[in-house]
């Protein structure tokens, strides 16, 4: 890599910190919701709901990039 290529790269430290904090918050909320749901449902059902939620999220991401090919 040349010096000019390094100079042209932008540093996104602020964005990385914001995304990290957002991810930590999402996992905290997800954990709190799971603990609340375990009071009413079996741990197996809560785990399945989490996996279905992740599968839906992953499917949305894939469809945004690739479409319905």
KAJO-V704417 format. One record per backbone hydrogen bond with DSSP energy under -1.0 kcal/mol. CO is the residue of the C=O (numbers start at 0). NH is the residue of the N-H. Records with the same first field share a line. If there is no record, write none. Layout:
CO=NH + NH
This chain:
1=5
2=6
3=7
11=15
12=16
13=17
14=18
15=19
16=20
17=21
18=22
19=23
20=24
21=25
22=26
23=27
24=28
25=29
26=30
27=31
28=32
29=33
30=34
31=35
32=36
33=37
36=39 + 40
41=45
42=46
43=47
44=48
45=49
46=50
47=51
48=52
49=53
50=54
51=55
52=56
53=57
54=58
55=59
56=60
57=61
58=62
59=63
60=64
61=65
62=66
